[in-house]
Amino acid sequence: MNVFEAVKQSVTTRQAAERYGIKVNRNGMCVCPFHNDKNPSMKVDRRFYCFGCGATGDVIDFVSRLHGIGSREAALMLAQDFSIP
């Protein structure tokens, strides 16, 4: 299993969002970090989708976009931060 598969099986987008400081309400909604958002318009669970700007993807896409890094760097960052071998 490669790092991408390991991360996707182990970490949800919601867990990553909360880990990196994004407040998620009990319905799994949060303020989108990818556009000027005042009310929660992004749904985060295993994947994410913003009803405001249309941003979508998996946990690696989310972290890559949030930190402005490549997919490989995002996967490695998640693996380290969530202690995935």
C-alpha positions as CSV (number, residue, x, y, z in Angstrom):
1,M,0.0,0.0,0.0
2,N,1.4,3.4,-0.9
3,V,1.2,6.6,1.2
4,F,-1.8,7.9,-0.8
5,E,-3.9,4.8,-0.1
6,A,-2.8,4.6,3.5
7,V,-3.8,8.2,4.2
8,K,-7.2,8.0,2.4
9,Q,-8.1,4.9,4.3
10,S,-7.0,6.3,7.7
11,V,-8.0,10.0,7.7
12,T,-11.2,11.7,6.8
13,T,-11.3,15.3,5.5
14,R,-13.2,16.3,8.6
15,Q,-10.4,15.0,10.9
16,A,-7.8,16.9,8.8
17,A,-9.8,20.1,8.8
18,E,-10.1,20.0,12.5
19,R,-6.4,19.1,13.0
20,Y,-5.4,22.2,10.9
21,G,-7.6,24.6,12.8
22,I,-10.9,24.7,10.9
23,K,-14.0,24.6,13.1
24,V,-16.5,22.0,11.9
25,N,-20.0,22.0,13.3
26,R,-21.9,18.8,14.3
27,N,-23.5,18.6,10.9
28,G,-20.1,18.4,9.2
29,M,-20.3,21.9,7.8
30,C,-17.5,24.6,8.0
31,V,-16.6,27.9,6.6
32,C,-14.8,27.3,3.4
33,P,-11.1,28.3,3.5
34,F,-10.8,28.5,-0.2
35,H,-13.1,31.5,-0.8
36,N,-14.4,34.5,1.1
37,D,-17.0,32.7,3.2
38,K,-19.0,34.1,6.1
39,N,-21.4,31.2,6.7
40,P,-20.5,27.5,6.6
41,S,-20.9,26.3,3.0
42,M,-18.4,23.4,2.9
43,K,-19.4,19.8,3.9
44,V,-16.6,17.7,5.2
45,D,-16.7,14.0,5.8
46,R,-14.6,11.4,4.0
47,R,-14.4,13.9,1.1
48,F,-15.2,17.6,1.0
49,Y,-17.5,19.8,-1.2
50,C,-18.1,23.5,-1.0
51,F,-21.6,24.6,-2.1
52,G,-20.3,28.2,-2.5
53,C,-17.2,27.8,-4.7
54,G,-17.5,24.2,-5.9
55,A,-14.2,23.0,-4.4
56,T,-14.2,19.2,-4.0
57,G,-11.9,16.3,-3.5
58,D,-10.5,13.9,-1.0
59,V,-8.4,14.5,2.2
60,I,-5.1,14.9,0.2
61,D,-6.7,17.4,-2.2
62,F,-8.0,19.4,0.8
63,V,-4.6,19.6,2.6
64,S,-2.7,20.2,-0.7
65,R,-5.0,23.2,-1.4
66,L,-5.1,24.4,2.2
67,H,-1.4,24.6,2.5
68,G,-0.5,25.4,-1.1
69,I,1.6,22.2,-1.5
70,G,1.7,19.3,-3.9
71,S,-0.3,16.1,-3.5
72,R,2.8,14.1,-2.4
73,E,3.8,16.6,0.2
74,A,0.2,16.7,1.5
75,A,0.1,12.9,1.8
76,L,3.4,12.8,3.6
77,M,2.3,15.7,5.9
78,L,-0.9,13.8,6.8
79,A,0.9,10.5,7.3
80,Q,3.3,12.3,9.8
81,D,0.6,14.3,11.6
82,F,-1.7,11.3,12.0
83,S,1.1,8.8,12.7
84,I,0.4,6.6,9.7
85,P,3.3,4.2,8.9
